[in-house]
Amino acid sequence: MLFLVQNHLIKSVALETTVFSFKISVPFEQWAAVYDSEENKQLMKEEKIVCLYRGINKEDPSSAVVIEQAEEGKSIAMFSNPEVRPLIEEAGHIYDSTVITSYLRS
């Protein structure tokens, strides 16, 4: 979709909400300390990714969820980046357990 703003055509970017459900191999607090680190916050800020929620399954402490919002494809691209995978795994996130679901506003 295009918008006219001050005589310039601006392309509208779809906002995507992405849910990552996954297993962790460490206590949630330990995993969260890495996710909440200044390094990760800066990386997410640079990529314009916003964390809406992160939490642990109340019945299964080895299951966690992260909900992020960004320009369509950004969260998944960062998660899928081969350079980022080792950092994700070092935090205790079991990478291959991840189920990703994406939602777009209609």
PDB file as gemmi writes it, atoms N, CA and C in Angstrom:
CRYST1    1.000    1.000    1.000  90.00  90.00  90.00 P 1                      
ATOM      1  N   MET A   1       0.841  -1.163   0.000  1.00  0.00           N  
ATOM      2  CA  MET A   1       0.000   0.000   0.000  1.00  0.00           C  
ATOM      3  C   MET A   1       0.890   1.229   0.000  1.00  0.00           C  
ATOM      4  N   LEU A   2       0.509   2.267  -0.770  1.00  0.00           N  
ATOM      5  CA  LEU A   2       1.270   3.504  -0.849  1.00  0.00           C  
ATOM      6  C   LEU A   2       0.465   4.642  -0.240  1.00  0.00           C  
ATOM      7  N   PHE A   3       1.172   5.558   0.415  1.00  0.00           N  
ATOM      8  CA  PHE A   3       0.557   6.737   0.997  1.00  0.00           C  
ATOM      9  C   PHE A   3       1.263   7.957   0.455  1.00  0.00           C  
ATOM     10  N   LEU A   4       0.525   9.045   0.264  1.00  0.00           N  
ATOM     11  CA  LEU A   4       1.104  10.305  -0.170  1.00  0.00           C  
ATOM     12  C   LEU A   4       1.322  11.160   1.071  1.00  0.00           C  
ATOM     13  N   VAL A   5       2.582  11.460   1.383  1.00  0.00           N  
ATOM     14  CA  VAL A   5       2.929  12.272   2.539  1.00  0.00           C  
ATOM     15  C   VAL A   5       3.814  13.406   2.047  1.00  0.00           C  
ATOM     16  N   GLN A   6       3.362  14.625   2.191  1.00  0.00           N  
ATOM     17  CA  GLN A   6       4.089  15.818   1.763  1.00  0.00           C  
ATOM     18  C   GLN A   6       4.637  15.650   0.344  1.00  0.00           C  
ATOM     19  N   ASN A   7       3.754  15.257  -0.559  1.00  0.00           N  
ATOM     20  CA  ASN A   7       4.067  15.076  -1.979  1.00  0.00           C  
ATOM     21  C   ASN A   7       5.095  13.976  -2.254  1.00  0.00           C  
ATOM     22  N   HIS A   8       5.263  13.036  -1.327  1.00  0.00           N  
ATOM     23  CA  HIS A   8       6.149  11.896  -1.523  1.00  0.00           C  
ATOM     24  C   HIS A   8       5.336  10.620  -1.324  1.00  0.00           C  
ATOM     25  N   LEU A   9       5.543   9.664  -2.201  1.00  0.00           N  
ATOM     26  CA  LEU A   9       4.882   8.369  -2.031  1.00  0.00           C  
ATOM     27  C   LEU A   9       5.676   7.555  -1.023  1.00  0.00           C  
ATOM     28  N   ILE A  10       5.004   7.076  -0.010  1.00  0.00           N  
ATOM     29  CA  ILE A  10       5.627   6.277   1.039  1.00  0.00           C  
ATOM     30  C   ILE A  10       4.979   4.898   1.016  1.00  0.00           C  
ATOM     31  N   LYS A  11       5.798   3.873   0.958  1.00  0.00           N  
ATOM     32  CA  LYS A  11       5.278   2.512   0.985  1.00  0.00           C  
ATOM     33  C   LYS A  11       4.976   2.112   2.424  1.00  0.00           C  
ATOM     34  N   SER A  12       3.772   1.625   2.641  1.00  0.00           N  
ATOM     35  CA  SER A  12       3.382   1.130   3.955  1.00  0.00           C  
ATOM     36  C   SER A  12       4.048  -0.225   4.190  1.00  0.00           C  
ATOM     37  N   VAL A  13       4.571  -0.420   5.385  1.00  0.00           N  
ATOM     38  CA  VAL A  13       5.233  -1.669   5.722  1.00  0.00           C  
ATOM     39  C   VAL A  13       4.313  -2.461   6.652  1.00  0.00           C  
ATOM     40  N   ALA A  14       4.131  -3.727   6.327  1.00  0.00           N  
ATOM     41  CA  ALA A  14       3.271  -4.575   7.154  1.00  0.00           C  
ATOM     42  C   ALA A  14       3.942  -4.844   8.496  1.00  0.00           C  
ATOM     43  N   LEU A  15       3.182  -4.681   9.551  1.00  0.00           N  
ATOM     44  CA  LEU A  15       3.656  -4.965  10.895  1.00  0.00           C  
ATOM     45  C   LEU A  15       3.283  -6.403  11.231  1.00  0.00           C  
ATOM     46  N   GLU A  16       4.286  -7.187  11.589  1.00  0.00           N  
ATOM     47  CA  GLU A  16       4.091  -8.608  11.862  1.00  0.00           C  
ATOM     48  C   GLU A  16       4.325  -8.888  13.342  1.00  0.00           C  
ATOM     49  N   THR A  17       3.445  -9.673  13.924  1.00  0.00           N  
ATOM     50  CA  THR A  17       3.632 -10.147  15.293  1.00  0.00           C  
ATOM     51  C   THR A  17       4.032 -11.610  15.197  1.00  0.00           C  
ATOM     52  N   THR A  18       5.169 -11.942  15.787  1.00  0.00           N  
ATOM     53  CA  THR A  18       5.724 -13.291  15.677  1.00  0.00           C  
ATOM     54  C   THR A  18       5.813 -13.925  17.054  1.00  0.00           C  
ATOM     55  N   VAL A  19       5.303 -15.143  17.149  1.00  0.00           N  
ATOM     56  CA  VAL A  19       5.321 -15.896  18.402  1.00  0.00           C  
ATOM     57  C   VAL A  19       6.331 -17.033  18.252  1.00  0.00           C  
ATOM     58  N   PHE A  20       7.307 -17.063  19.141  1.00  0.00           N  
ATOM     59  CA  PHE A  20       8.303 -18.126  19.189  1.00  0.00           C  
ATOM     60  C   PHE A  20       8.019 -18.969  20.432  1.00  0.00           C  
ATOM     61  N   SER A  21       7.661 -20.220  20.256  1.00  0.00           N  
ATOM     62  CA  SER A  21       7.475 -21.154  21.370  1.00  0.00           C  
ATOM     63  C   SER A  21       8.635 -22.138  21.316  1.00  0.00           C  
ATOM     64  N   PHE A  22       9.263 -22.409  22.456  1.00  0.00           N  
ATOM     65  CA  PHE A  22      10.473 -23.231  22.432  1.00  0.00           C  
ATOM     66  C   PHE A  22      10.773 -23.817  23.800  1.00  0.00           C  
ATOM     67  N   LYS A  23      11.678 -24.763  23.808  1.00  0.00           N  
ATOM     68  CA  LYS A  23      12.170 -25.381  25.039  1.00  0.00           C  
ATOM     69  C   LYS A  23      13.469 -24.691  25.445  1.00  0.00           C  
ATOM     70  N   ILE A  24      13.719 -24.679  26.749  1.00  0.00           N  
ATOM     71  CA  ILE A  24      14.985 -24.157  27.273  1.00  0.00           C  
ATOM     72  C   ILE A  24      15.660 -25.240  28.109  1.00  0.00           C  
ATOM     73  N   SER A  25      16.988 -25.193  28.116  1.00  0.00           N  
ATOM     74  CA  SER A  25      17.763 -26.206  28.842  1.00  0.00           C  
ATOM     75  C   SER A  25      18.324 -25.661  30.151  1.00  0.00           C  
ATOM     76  N   VAL A  26      17.966 -24.430  30.483  1.00  0.00           N  
ATOM     77  CA  VAL A  26      18.427 -23.774  31.711  1.00  0.00           C  
ATOM     78  C   VAL A  26      17.207 -23.180  32.409  1.00  0.00           C  
ATOM     79  N   PRO A  27      17.333 -22.778  33.669  1.00  0.00           N  
ATOM     80  CA  PRO A  27      16.203 -22.112  34.322  1.00  0.00           C  
ATOM     81  C   PRO A  27      15.793 -20.854  33.537  1.00  0.00           C  
ATOM     82  N   PHE A  28      14.491 -20.555  33.555  1.00  0.00           N  
ATOM     83  CA  PHE A  28      13.971 -19.424  32.786  1.00  0.00           C  
ATOM     84  C   PHE A  28      14.704 -18.124  33.114  1.00  0.00           C  
ATOM     85  N   GLU A  29      14.985 -17.891  34.395  1.00  0.00           N  
ATOM     86  CA  GLU A  29      15.648 -16.658  34.806  1.00  0.00           C  
ATOM     87  C   GLU A  29      17.014 -16.518  34.136  1.00  0.00           C  
ATOM     88  N   GLN A  30      17.713 -17.631  33.977  1.00  0.00           N  
ATOM     89  CA  GLN A  30      19.024 -17.609  33.326  1.00  0.00           C  
ATOM     90  C   GLN A  30      18.870 -17.283  31.843  1.00  0.00           C  
ATOM     91  N   TRP A  31      17.906 -17.914  31.185  1.00  0.00           N  
ATOM     92  CA  TRP A  31      17.651 -17.620  29.772  1.00  0.00           C  
ATOM     93  C   TRP A  31      17.246 -16.154  29.616  1.00  0.00           C  
ATOM     94  N   ALA A  32      16.326 -15.677  30.477  1.00  0.00           N  
ATOM     95  CA  ALA A  32      15.809 -14.315  30.387  1.00  0.00           C  
ATOM     96  C   ALA A  32      16.906 -13.277  30.597  1.00  0.00           C  
ATOM     97  N   ALA A  33      17.881 -13.577  31.440  1.00  0.00           N  
ATOM     98  CA  ALA A  33      18.984 -12.638  31.676  1.00  0.00           C  
ATOM     99  C   ALA A  33      19.748 -12.366  30.385  1.00  0.00           C  
ATOM    100  N   VAL A  34      19.907 -13.379  29.555  1.00  0.00           N  
ATOM    101  CA  VAL A  34      20.584 -13.204  28.272  1.00  0.00           C  
ATOM    102  C   VAL A  34      19.678 -12.439  27.304  1.00  0.00           C  
ATOM    103  N   TYR A  35      18.403 -12.843  27.233  1.00  0.00           N  
ATOM    104  CA  TYR A  35      17.462 -12.166  26.329  1.00  0.00           C  
ATOM    105  C   TYR A  35      17.329 -10.684  26.692  1.00  0.00           C  
ATOM    106  N   ASP A  36      17.354 -10.374  27.987  1.00  0.00           N  
ATOM    107  CA  ASP A  36      17.195  -9.004  28.460  1.00  0.00           C  
ATOM    108  C   ASP A  36      18.509  -8.223  28.535  1.00  0.00           C  
ATOM    109  N   SER A  37      19.600  -8.835  28.097  1.00  0.00           N  
ATOM    110  CA  SER A  37      20.906  -8.185  28.187  1.00  0.00           C  
ATOM    111  C   SER A  37      20.957  -6.921  27.318  1.00  0.00           C  
ATOM    112  N   GLU A  38      21.830  -6.013  27.688  1.00  0.00           N  
ATOM    113  CA  GLU A  38      21.989  -4.769  26.924  1.00  0.00           C  
ATOM    114  C   GLU A  38      22.399  -5.056  25.477  1.00  0.00           C  
ATOM    115  N   GLU A  39      23.232  -6.071  25.287  1.00  0.00           N  
ATOM    116  CA  GLU A  39      23.668  -6.439  23.932  1.00  0.00           C  
ATOM    117  C   GLU A  39      22.468  -6.840  23.068  1.00  0.00           C  
ATOM    118  N   ASN A  40      21.591  -7.677  23.609  1.00  0.00           N  
ATOM    119  CA  ASN A  40      20.417  -8.109  22.850  1.00  0.00           C  
ATOM    120  C   ASN A  40      19.440  -6.957  22.649  1.00  0.00           C  
ATOM    121  N   LYS A  41      19.252  -6.140  23.678  1.00  0.00           N  
ATOM    122  CA  LYS A  41      18.357  -4.979  23.546  1.00  0.00           C  
ATOM    123  C   LYS A  41      18.839  -4.057  22.434  1.00  0.00           C  
ATOM    124  N   GLN A  42      20.145  -3.840  22.356  1.00  0.00           N  
ATOM    125  CA  GLN A  42      20.709  -2.966  21.323  1.00  0.00           C  
ATOM    126  C   GLN A  42      20.502  -3.565  19.937  1.00  0.00           C  
ATOM    127  N   LEU A  43      20.745  -4.864  19.811  1.00  0.00           N  
ATOM    128  CA  LEU A  43      20.552  -5.547  18.524  1.00  0.00           C  
ATOM    129  C   LEU A  43      19.097  -5.433  18.079  1.00  0.00           C  
ATOM    130  N   MET A  44      18.182  -5.660  18.999  1.00  0.00           N  
ATOM    131  CA  MET A  44      16.761  -5.573  18.656  1.00  0.00           C  
ATOM    132  C   MET A  44      16.364  -4.143  18.312  1.00  0.00           C  
ATOM    133  N   LYS A  45      16.939  -3.187  19.001  1.00  0.00           N  
ATOM    134  CA  LYS A  45      16.656  -1.782  18.703  1.00  0.00           C  
ATOM    135  C   LYS A  45      17.129  -1.433  17.289  1.00  0.00           C  
ATOM    136  N   GLU A  46      18.332  -1.879  16.950  1.00  0.00           N  
ATOM    137  CA  GLU A  46      18.879  -1.623  15.606  1.00  0.00           C  
ATOM    138  C   GLU A  46      18.001  -2.234  14.522  1.00  0.00           C  
ATOM    139  N   GLU A  47      17.440  -3.396  14.795  1.00  0.00           N  
ATOM    140  CA  GLU A  47      16.587  -4.090  13.826  1.00  0.00           C  
ATOM    141  C   GLU A  47      15.126  -3.661  13.920  1.00  0.00           C  
ATOM    142  N   LYS A  48      14.841  -2.763  14.875  1.00  0.00           N  
ATOM    143  CA  LYS A  48      13.468  -2.265  15.093  1.00  0.00           C  
ATOM    144  C   LYS A  48      12.501  -3.400  15.422  1.00  0.00           C  
ATOM    145  N   ILE A  49      12.978  -4.293  16.295  1.00  0.00           N  
ATOM    146  CA  ILE A  49      12.162  -5.404  16.786  1.00  0.00           C  
ATOM    147  C   ILE A  49      11.777  -5.089  18.225  1.00  0.00           C  
ATOM    148  N   VAL A  50      10.483  -5.195  18.521  1.00  0.00           N  
ATOM    149  CA  VAL A  50       9.976  -4.895  19.861  1.00  0.00           C  
ATOM    150  C   VAL A  50       9.486  -6.189  20.506  1.00  0.00           C  
ATOM    151  N   CYS A  51       9.960  -6.441  21.707  1.00  0.00           N  
ATOM    152  CA  CYS A  51       9.462  -7.589  22.464  1.00  0.00           C  
ATOM    153  C   CYS A  51       8.177  -7.159  23.165  1.00  0.00           C  
ATOM    154  N   LEU A  52       7.089  -7.840  22.838  1.00  0.00           N  
ATOM    155  CA  LEU A  52       5.808  -7.560  23.482  1.00  0.00           C  
ATOM    156  C   LEU A  52       5.635  -8.378  24.759  1.00  0.00           C  
ATOM    157  N   TYR A  53       6.223  -9.578  24.760  1.00  0.00           N  
ATOM    158  CA  TYR A  53       6.039 -10.475  25.909  1.00  0.00           C  
ATOM    159  C   TYR A  53       7.072 -11.584  25.841  1.00  0.00           C  
ATOM    160  N   ARG A  54       7.508 -12.019  27.015  1.00  0.00           N  
ATOM    161  CA  ARG A  54       8.318 -13.232  27.131  1.00  0.00           C  
ATOM    162  C   ARG A  54       7.913 -13.882  28.435  1.00  0.00           C  
ATOM    163  N   GLY A  55       7.751 -15.198  28.403  1.00  0.00           N  
ATOM    164  CA  GLY A  55       7.305 -15.865  29.616  1.00  0.00           C  
ATOM    165  C   GLY A  55       7.547 -17.352  29.571  1.00  0.00           C  
ATOM    166  N   ILE A  56       7.218 -17.962  30.696  1.00  0.00           N  
ATOM    167  CA  ILE A  56       7.431 -19.392  30.871  1.00  0.00           C  
ATOM    168  C   ILE A  56       6.079 -20.069  31.028  1.00  0.00           C  
ATOM    169  N   ASN A  57       5.987 -21.279  30.549  1.00  0.00           N  
ATOM    170  CA  ASN A  57       4.759 -22.065  30.696  1.00  0.00           C  
ATOM    171  C   ASN A  57       4.614 -22.417  32.179  1.00  0.00           C  
ATOM    172  N   LYS A  58       3.480 -22.071  32.773  1.00  0.00           N  
ATOM    173  CA  LYS A  58       3.318 -22.287  34.222  1.00  0.00           C  
ATOM    174  C   LYS A  58       3.258 -23.759  34.596  1.00  0.00           C  
ATOM    175  N   GLU A  59       2.965 -24.631  33.630  1.00  0.00           N  
ATOM    176  CA  GLU A  59       2.899 -26.066  33.915  1.00  0.00           C  
ATOM    177  C   GLU A  59       4.145 -26.826  33.448  1.00  0.00           C  
ATOM    178  N   ASP A  60       4.998 -26.154  32.663  1.00  0.00           N  
ATOM    179  CA  ASP A  60       6.204 -26.802  32.153  1.00  0.00           C  
ATOM    180  C   ASP A  60       7.343 -25.782  32.128  1.00  0.00           C  
ATOM    181  N   PRO A  61       8.177 -25.738  33.166  1.00  0.00           N  
ATOM    182  CA  PRO A  61       9.227 -24.732  33.246  1.00  0.00           C  
ATOM    183  C   PRO A  61      10.322 -24.846  32.178  1.00  0.00           C  
ATOM    184  N   SER A  62      10.246 -25.884  31.361  1.00  0.00           N  
ATOM    185  CA  SER A  62      11.221 -25.991  30.269  1.00  0.00           C  
ATOM    186  C   SER A  62      10.647 -25.443  28.953  1.00  0.00           C  
ATOM    187  N   SER A  63       9.431 -24.898  28.999  1.00  0.00           N  
ATOM    188  CA  SER A  63       8.797 -24.317  27.804  1.00  0.00           C  
ATOM    189  C   SER A  63       8.642 -22.817  27.984  1.00  0.00           C  
ATOM    190  N   ALA A  64       9.082 -22.083  26.961  1.00  0.00           N  
ATOM    191  CA  ALA A  64       9.020 -20.624  27.015  1.00  0.00           C  
ATOM    192  C   ALA A  64       8.394 -20.089  25.735  1.00  0.00           C  
ATOM    193  N   VAL A  65       8.033 -18.811  25.802  1.00  0.00           N  
ATOM    194  CA  VAL A  65       7.457 -18.138  24.646  1.00  0.00           C  
ATOM    195  C   VAL A  65       7.993 -16.711  24.592  1.00  0.00           C  
ATOM    196  N   VAL A  66       8.196 -16.229  23.370  1.00  0.00           N  
ATOM    197  CA  VAL A  66       8.555 -14.836  23.127  1.00  0.00           C  
ATOM    198  C   VAL A  66       7.617 -14.331  22.042  1.00  0.00           C  
ATOM    199  N   ILE A  67       7.072 -13.134  22.250  1.00  0.00           N  
ATOM    200  CA  ILE A  67       6.229 -12.509  21.238  1.00  0.00           C  
ATOM    201  C   ILE A  67       6.891 -11.198  20.856  1.00  0.00           C  
ATOM    202  N   GLU A  68       7.219 -11.075  19.580  1.00  0.00           N  
ATOM    203  CA  GLU A  68       7.894  -9.886  19.078  1.00  0.00           C  
ATOM    204  C   GLU A  68       7.079  -9.252  17.961  1.00  0.00           C  
ATOM    205  N   GLN A  69       7.308  -7.959  17.762  1.00  0.00           N  
ATOM    206  CA  GLN A  69       6.632  -7.247  16.681  1.00  0.00           C  
ATOM    207  C   GLN A  69       7.671  -6.440  15.925  1.00  0.00           C  
ATOM    208  N   ALA A  70       7.565  -6.502  14.589  1.00  0.00           N  
ATOM    209  CA  ALA A  70       8.517  -5.795  13.734  1.00  0.00           C  
ATOM    210  C   ALA A  70       7.957  -5.739  12.319  1.00  0.00           C  
ATOM    211  N   GLU A  71       8.706  -5.089  11.464  1.00  0.00           N  
ATOM    212  CA  GLU A  71       8.389  -5.098  10.039  1.00  0.00           C  
ATOM    213  C   GLU A  71       8.345  -6.553   9.580  1.00  0.00           C  
ATOM    214  N   GLU A  72       7.435  -6.854   8.679  1.00  0.00           N  
ATOM    215  CA  GLU A  72       7.231  -8.230   8.235  1.00  0.00           C  
ATOM    216  C   GLU A  72       8.555  -8.910   7.871  1.00  0.00           C  
ATOM    217  N   GLY A  73       8.784 -10.075   8.476  1.00  0.00           N  
ATOM    218  CA  GLY A  73       9.958 -10.890   8.180  1.00  0.00           C  
ATOM    219  C   GLY A  73      11.184 -10.613   9.031  1.00  0.00           C  
ATOM    220  N   LYS A  74      11.226  -9.482   9.748  1.00  0.00           N  
ATOM    221  CA  LYS A  74      12.439  -9.101  10.488  1.00  0.00           C  
ATOM    222  C   LYS A  74      12.764 -10.039  11.641  1.00  0.00           C  
ATOM    223  N   SER A  75      11.777 -10.378  12.468  1.00  0.00           N  
ATOM    224  CA  SER A  75      12.046 -11.244  13.628  1.00  0.00           C  
ATOM    225  C   SER A  75      12.512 -12.621  13.185  1.00  0.00           C  
ATOM    226  N   ILE A  76      11.848 -13.179  12.195  1.00  0.00           N  
ATOM    227  CA  ILE A  76      12.221 -14.508  11.699  1.00  0.00           C  
ATOM    228  C   ILE A  76      13.595 -14.461  11.050  1.00  0.00           C  
ATOM    229  N   ALA A  77      13.883 -13.395  10.317  1.00  0.00           N  
ATOM    230  CA  ALA A  77      15.201 -13.269   9.674  1.00  0.00           C  
ATOM    231  C   ALA A  77      16.312 -13.223  10.715  1.00  0.00           C  
ATOM    232  N   MET A  78      16.096 -12.489  11.791  1.00  0.00           N  
ATOM    233  CA  MET A  78      17.134 -12.419  12.818  1.00  0.00           C  
ATOM    234  C   MET A  78      17.305 -13.782  13.486  1.00  0.00           C  
ATOM    235  N   PHE A  79      16.194 -14.446  13.802  1.00  0.00           N  
ATOM    236  CA  PHE A  79      16.258 -15.762  14.432  1.00  0.00           C  
ATOM    237  C   PHE A  79      16.944 -16.771  13.514  1.00  0.00           C  
ATOM    238  N   SER A  80      16.719 -16.674  12.215  1.00  0.00           N  
ATOM    239  CA  SER A  80      17.260 -17.631  11.243  1.00  0.00           C  
ATOM    240  C   SER A  80      18.687 -17.336  10.819  1.00  0.00           C  
ATOM    241  N   ASN A  81      19.223 -16.194  11.212  1.00  0.00           N  
ATOM    242  CA  ASN A  81      20.575 -15.796  10.835  1.00  0.00           C  
ATOM    243  C   ASN A  81      21.584 -16.791  11.420  1.00  0.00           C  
ATOM    244  N   PRO A  82      22.387 -17.449  10.560  1.00  0.00           N  
ATOM    245  CA  PRO A  82      23.353 -18.447  11.067  1.00  0.00           C  
ATOM    246  C   PRO A  82      24.368 -17.871  12.060  1.00  0.00           C  
ATOM    247  N   GLU A  83      24.624 -16.573  11.989  1.00  0.00           N  
ATOM    248  CA  GLU A  83      25.559 -15.950  12.930  1.00  0.00           C  
ATOM    249  C   GLU A  83      24.924 -15.761  14.306  1.00  0.00           C  
ATOM    250  N   VAL A  84      23.604 -15.700  14.365  1.00  0.00           N  
ATOM    251  CA  VAL A  84      22.897 -15.473  15.620  1.00  0.00           C  
ATOM    252  C   VAL A  84      22.573 -16.790  16.328  1.00  0.00           C  
ATOM    253  N   ARG A  85      22.442 -17.867  15.558  1.00  0.00           N  
ATOM    254  CA  ARG A  85      22.051 -19.149  16.155  1.00  0.00           C  
ATOM    255  C   ARG A  85      22.925 -19.566  17.338  1.00  0.00           C  
ATOM    256  N   PRO A  86      24.259 -19.481  17.249  1.00  0.00           N  
ATOM    257  CA  PRO A  86      25.065 -19.881  18.415  1.00  0.00           C  
ATOM    258  C   PRO A  86      24.759 -19.052  19.663  1.00  0.00           C  
ATOM    259  N   LEU A  87      24.458 -17.778  19.497  1.00  0.00           N  
ATOM    260  CA  LEU A  87      24.121 -16.923  20.637  1.00  0.00           C  
ATOM    261  C   LEU A  87      22.798 -17.355  21.263  1.00  0.00           C  
ATOM    262  N   ILE A  88      21.845 -17.716  20.408  1.00  0.00           N  
ATOM    263  CA  ILE A  88      20.540 -18.188  20.885  1.00  0.00           C  
ATOM    264  C   ILE A  88      20.728 -19.470  21.690  1.00  0.00           C  
ATOM    265  N   GLU A  89      21.523 -20.390  21.146  1.00  0.00           N  
ATOM    266  CA  GLU A  89      21.731 -21.681  21.811  1.00  0.00           C  
ATOM    267  C   GLU A  89      22.529 -21.534  23.099  1.00  0.00           C  
ATOM    268  N   GLU A  90      23.514 -20.628  23.127  1.00  0.00           N  
ATOM    269  CA  GLU A  90      24.318 -20.416  24.337  1.00  0.00           C  
ATOM    270  C   GLU A  90      23.462 -19.916  25.500  1.00  0.00           C  
ATOM    271  N   ALA A  91      22.350 -19.260  25.182  1.00  0.00           N  
ATOM    272  CA  ALA A  91      21.456 -18.743  26.223  1.00  0.00           C  
ATOM    273  C   ALA A  91      20.624 -19.853  26.855  1.00  0.00           C  
ATOM    274  N   GLY A  92      20.644 -21.060  26.256  1.00  0.00           N  
ATOM    275  CA  GLY A  92      19.849 -22.163  26.787  1.00  0.00           C  
ATOM    276  C   GLY A  92      18.587 -22.432  25.988  1.00  0.00           C  
ATOM    277  N   HIS A  93      18.420 -21.716  24.880  1.00  0.00           N  
ATOM    278  CA  HIS A  93      17.275 -21.910  23.984  1.00  0.00           C  
ATOM    279  C   HIS A  93      17.570 -23.132  23.112  1.00  0.00           C  
ATOM    280  N   ILE A  94      16.700 -24.125  23.146  1.00  0.00           N  
ATOM    281  CA  ILE A  94      16.884 -25.318  22.302  1.00  0.00           C  
ATOM    282  C   ILE A  94      16.324 -24.971  20.924  1.00  0.00           C  
ATOM    283  N   TYR A  95      17.231 -24.571  20.050  1.00  0.00           N  
ATOM    284  CA  TYR A  95      16.896 -23.981  18.751  1.00  0.00           C  
ATOM    285  C   TYR A  95      15.934 -24.847  17.938  1.00  0.00           C  
ATOM    286  N   ASP A  96      16.225 -26.125  17.839  1.00  0.00           N  
ATOM    287  CA  ASP A  96      15.412 -27.005  16.988  1.00  0.00           C  
ATOM    288  C   ASP A  96      14.030 -27.314  17.567  1.00  0.00           C  
ATOM    289  N   SER A  97      13.771 -26.880  18.779  1.00  0.00           N  
ATOM    290  CA  SER A  97      12.446 -27.081  19.368  1.00  0.00           C  
ATOM    291  C   SER A  97      11.482 -25.940  19.026  1.00  0.00           C  
ATOM    292  N   THR A  98      11.986 -24.909  18.388  1.00  0.00           N  
ATOM    293  CA  THR A  98      11.224 -23.678  18.180  1.00  0.00           C  
ATOM    294  C   THR A  98      10.093 -23.851  17.176  1.00  0.00           C  
ATOM    295  N   VAL A  99       8.918 -23.414  17.574  1.00  0.00           N  
ATOM    296  CA  VAL A  99       7.754 -23.338  16.698  1.00  0.00           C  
ATOM    297  C   VAL A  99       7.456 -21.860  16.520  1.00  0.00           C  
ATOM    298  N   ILE A 100       7.416 -21.408  15.263  1.00  0.00           N  
ATOM    299  CA  ILE A 100       7.208 -19.996  14.952  1.00  0.00           C  
ATOM    300  C   ILE A 100       5.855 -19.809  14.292  1.00  0.00           C  
ATOM    301  N   THR A 101       5.099 -18.866  14.807  1.00  0.00           N  
ATOM    302  CA  THR A 101       3.803 -18.510  14.228  1.00  0.00           C  
ATOM    303  C   THR A 101       3.787 -17.001  14.024  1.00  0.00           C  
ATOM    304  N   SER A 102       3.382 -16.566  12.838  1.00  0.00           N  
ATOM    305  CA  SER A 102       3.354 -15.133  12.528  1.00  0.00           C  
ATOM    306  C   SER A 102       1.950 -14.661  12.235  1.00  0.00           C  
ATOM    307  N   TYR A 103       1.694 -13.424  12.619  1.00  0.00           N  
ATOM    308  CA  TYR A 103       0.372 -12.830  12.431  1.00  0.00           C  
ATOM    309  C   TYR A 103       0.525 -11.449  11.811  1.00  0.00           C  
ATOM    310  N   LEU A 104      -0.351 -11.137  10.865  1.00  0.00           N  
ATOM    311  CA  LEU A 104      -0.390  -9.804  10.246  1.00  0.00           C  
ATOM    312  C   LEU A 104      -1.734  -9.160  10.554  1.00  0.00           C  
ATOM    313  N   ARG A 105      -1.695  -7.863  10.763  1.00  0.00           N  
ATOM    314  CA  ARG A 105      -2.951  -7.131  10.961  1.00  0.00           C  
ATOM    315  C   ARG A 105      -3.632  -7.004   9.611  1.00  0.00           C  
ATOM    316  N   SER A 106      -4.917  -7.290   9.562  1.00  0.00           N  
ATOM    317  CA  SER A 106      -5.627  -7.209   8.273  1.00  0.00           C  
ATOM    318  C   SER A 106      -6.292  -5.862   8.118  1.00  0.00           C  
TER     319      SER A 106                                                      
END                                                                             
